[in-house]
Amino acid sequence: MDLVFQIVTIAAAYLLGSIPTAVWVGIIFFGLDIRKHGSGNAGATNTFRVLGIKAGIPVLLFDVFKGWLAVKLADFTGFFTPATDIYINFQILLGIAAVLGHIFPIYAGFKGGKGVATLLGLVLAIQLFPALLAMGIFCVCLLISRYVSLSSMLSGISFPFLVVFLFKIKILSLIIFSVVIAILLLFTHRKNIVRLIHGNESKAKLFRRKKP
């Protein structure tokens, strides 16, 4: 029965991650589908771009919260002893399920966002201090370049280096997980990489609303 409950919990994490915050906020409060405007992405960045800060901040915070809460489901199950390797592995599985839910949301035709905010919630729940430093790298890069995509990728690439070399974490699953994060961010931003190479990637204008 424990295996069944674990599978149910992982499914619950996916369903939690699948909540299409940007899509629902756009439709309910602004009467538009965010995926048909701006970059077409159902995430916080495009929400800021199309709907402005009043919509963008709640979307961002809830998407981060989804990833954090999905990981914390491990504490409610009582399956494993906290801080053990198997417990951490289960946390990682729950977080990954939530990120996949955000990228491929069952409630929105499997067309979601890039998963950056939900991924941030995941790493904040599992590895707080490396995650905070990666956030710092994101902010510095964003201030310098004004490219959200580039900032996201650089912070993601820095994460495994922070885990391994700065914080000297020895748990293999966490090391693998940190590398997977970097690869996942590069994969979900592959279109942005092409735009960056060709010089037509949009720069961040977070405090200015554009008309759809």
C-alpha positions as CSV (number, residue, x, y, z in Angstrom):
1,M,0.0,0.0,0.0
2,D,2.9,2.4,0.7
3,L,3.9,2.2,-3.0
4,V,0.3,3.1,-4.0
5,F,0.3,6.1,-1.7
6,Q,3.7,7.2,-3.0
7,I,2.4,7.1,-6.6
8,V,-0.7,9.0,-5.6
9,T,1.4,11.6,-3.9
10,I,3.6,12.0,-7.0
11,A,0.4,12.4,-9.1
12,A,-0.8,15.0,-6.6
13,A,2.4,16.9,-7.1
14,Y,2.0,16.8,-10.9
15,L,-1.6,18.1,-10.6
16,L,-0.5,20.8,-8.2
17,G,2.2,21.9,-10.7
18,S,-0.4,21.7,-13.5
19,I,-2.4,24.6,-12.1
20,P,-2.0,27.1,-15.1
21,T,-1.8,30.3,-13.0
22,A,-0.9,32.6,-15.9
23,V,-3.6,31.2,-18.1
24,W,-6.4,31.4,-15.5
25,V,-5.4,34.9,-14.3
26,G,-5.4,36.1,-17.9
27,I,-8.8,34.6,-18.7
28,I,-10.6,35.4,-15.4
29,F,-9.3,38.9,-14.8
30,F,-8.3,40.2,-18.2
31,G,-10.4,38.2,-20.7
32,L,-7.5,36.9,-22.7
33,D,-5.4,33.7,-23.1
34,I,-1.8,34.7,-22.3
35,R,-0.6,32.0,-24.7
36,K,-2.0,34.0,-27.6
37,H,0.0,37.1,-26.7
38,G,3.6,38.2,-26.2
39,S,5.9,35.2,-26.4
40,G,3.0,32.8,-26.2
41,N,4.4,31.3,-23.0
42,A,2.1,30.6,-20.1
43,G,4.5,31.7,-17.4
44,A,5.3,34.7,-15.1
45,T,7.6,36.4,-17.5
46,N,5.1,36.6,-20.3
47,T,2.4,37.7,-17.8
48,F,4.6,40.6,-16.7
49,R,5.2,41.4,-20.4
50,V,1.6,41.3,-21.5
51,L,-0.5,42.1,-18.4
52,G,1.9,44.0,-16.2
53,I,3.1,43.9,-12.6
54,K,-0.3,43.5,-10.9
55,A,-0.8,40.2,-12.7
56,G,2.8,39.2,-12.9
57,I,3.7,39.2,-9.2
58,P,0.8,37.0,-8.1
59,V,1.5,34.5,-11.0
60,L,5.2,34.4,-10.1
61,L,4.6,33.9,-6.4
62,F,2.0,31.2,-6.9
63,D,4.1,29.4,-9.5
64,V,7.1,29.4,-7.0
65,F,4.7,28.2,-4.2
66,K,3.6,25.3,-6.4
67,G,7.1,23.9,-6.5
68,W,7.7,24.5,-2.8
69,L,4.4,22.9,-1.7
70,A,4.9,19.9,-4.0
71,V,8.2,19.1,-2.3
72,K,6.7,19.6,1.2
73,L,4.1,16.9,0.4
74,A,6.8,14.5,1.5
75,D,6.4,15.8,5.0
76,F,2.7,15.0,5.1
77,T,3.0,11.4,4.0
78,G,5.2,10.0,6.8
79,F,6.7,7.5,4.3
80,F,10.4,8.3,5.0
81,T,12.6,9.7,7.8
82,P,13.5,13.3,7.1
83,A,17.0,14.1,5.9
84,T,17.7,10.5,4.8
85,D,18.8,9.8,1.2
86,I,15.5,8.1,0.3
87,Y,13.5,11.0,1.7
88,I,15.5,13.5,-0.4
89,N,15.0,11.3,-3.4
90,F,11.3,11.3,-2.9
91,Q,11.3,15.1,-2.5
92,I,13.1,15.4,-5.8
93,L,10.6,13.2,-7.5
94,L,7.7,15.3,-6.1
95,G,9.4,18.5,-7.3
96,I,10.1,17.2,-10.7
97,A,6.5,16.1,-11.0
98,A,5.4,19.6,-10.2
99,V,7.7,21.2,-12.8
100,L,6.5,18.7,-15.4
101,G,3.0,19.7,-14.5
102,H,3.8,23.4,-15.0
103,I,5.4,22.7,-18.4
104,F,2.7,20.2,-19.5
105,P,-0.4,21.2,-17.5
106,I,-3.3,18.7,-17.8
107,Y,-5.7,21.6,-17.1
108,A,-4.5,23.7,-20.1
109,G,-4.1,21.3,-23.0
110,F,-0.5,20.4,-21.9
111,K,0.7,23.8,-23.1
112,G,2.3,25.5,-20.1
113,G,5.3,27.6,-19.2
114,K,9.0,27.0,-19.0
115,G,8.9,25.9,-15.4
116,V,11.5,28.4,-14.0
117,A,9.4,29.7,-11.2
118,T,8.1,26.3,-10.1
119,L,11.7,25.0,-10.4
120,L,12.8,27.8,-8.1
121,G,10.2,26.8,-5.5
122,L,11.5,23.2,-5.7
123,V,15.1,24.2,-5.1
124,L,14.2,26.6,-2.3
125,A,12.5,23.7,-0.5
126,I,15.3,21.2,-1.0
127,Q,18.5,23.4,-1.1
128,L,17.8,26.8,0.3
129,F,21.2,28.5,0.3
130,P,22.4,27.3,-3.2
131,A,19.0,28.4,-4.5
132,L,19.3,31.9,-2.9
133,L,22.8,32.4,-4.4
134,A,21.5,31.2,-7.8
135,M,18.7,33.8,-7.4
136,G,21.3,36.4,-6.8
137,I,23.1,35.5,-10.0
138,F,19.8,35.8,-11.8
139,C,19.1,39.3,-10.5
140,V,22.6,40.5,-11.3
141,C,22.4,39.1,-14.8
142,L,19.0,40.6,-15.3
143,L,20.1,44.0,-14.2
144,I,23.0,43.9,-16.6
145,S,21.5,42.3,-19.6
146,R,17.7,42.8,-19.1
147,Y,17.2,39.3,-20.6
148,V,15.0,37.1,-18.4
149,S,15.8,34.0,-20.5
150,L,19.6,34.5,-20.3
151,S,19.4,35.2,-16.6
152,S,17.4,32.1,-16.0
153,M,19.8,29.9,-17.9
154,L,22.9,31.3,-16.3
155,S,21.4,30.9,-12.8
156,G,20.4,27.4,-13.6
157,I,23.9,26.5,-15.0
158,S,25.5,28.0,-11.9
159,F,23.4,25.8,-9.5
160,P,25.3,22.5,-9.9
161,F,28.6,24.4,-9.4
162,L,27.3,26.0,-6.2
163,V,26.0,22.7,-4.9
164,V,29.2,20.8,-5.7
165,F,32.1,23.3,-5.3
166,L,30.8,25.9,-2.9
167,F,28.5,24.0,-0.6
168,K,30.4,20.7,-1.2
169,I,27.2,18.6,-1.1
170,K,28.1,14.9,-1.3
171,I,24.6,13.3,-1.8
172,L,24.7,11.9,-5.3
173,S,21.0,12.4,-6.1
174,L,21.2,16.1,-5.2
175,I,24.3,16.5,-7.5
176,I,22.5,14.7,-10.4
177,F,19.4,16.8,-9.7
178,S,21.3,20.0,-9.9
179,V,22.8,19.0,-13.2
180,V,19.3,18.0,-14.5
181,I,18.0,21.5,-13.5
182,A,20.7,23.1,-15.7
183,I,19.9,20.8,-18.6
184,L,16.1,21.3,-18.2
185,L,16.4,25.1,-18.3
186,L,18.5,25.0,-21.4
187,F,16.0,22.6,-23.0
188,T,13.0,24.7,-22.2
189,H,14.8,27.9,-23.4
190,R,16.0,26.5,-26.7
191,K,13.8,29.0,-28.7
192,N,15.2,31.8,-26.5
193,I,18.7,30.7,-27.3
194,V,18.0,31.0,-31.0
195,R,16.6,34.5,-30.5
196,L,19.5,35.5,-28.4
197,I,21.9,34.3,-31.1
198,H,20.1,36.3,-33.8
199,G,19.7,39.4,-31.5
200,N,15.9,39.5,-31.5
201,E,15.2,38.3,-27.9
202,S,12.9,40.7,-26.0
203,K,14.4,42.6,-23.1
204,A,12.5,42.8,-19.8
205,K,10.2,45.7,-19.2
206,L,8.5,44.5,-16.1
207,F,6.9,47.7,-15.0
208,R,5.2,48.7,-18.2
209,R,2.0,47.1,-19.4
210,K,1.6,46.4,-23.1
211,K,-1.6,46.2,-24.8
212,P,-2.5,42.7,-26.0
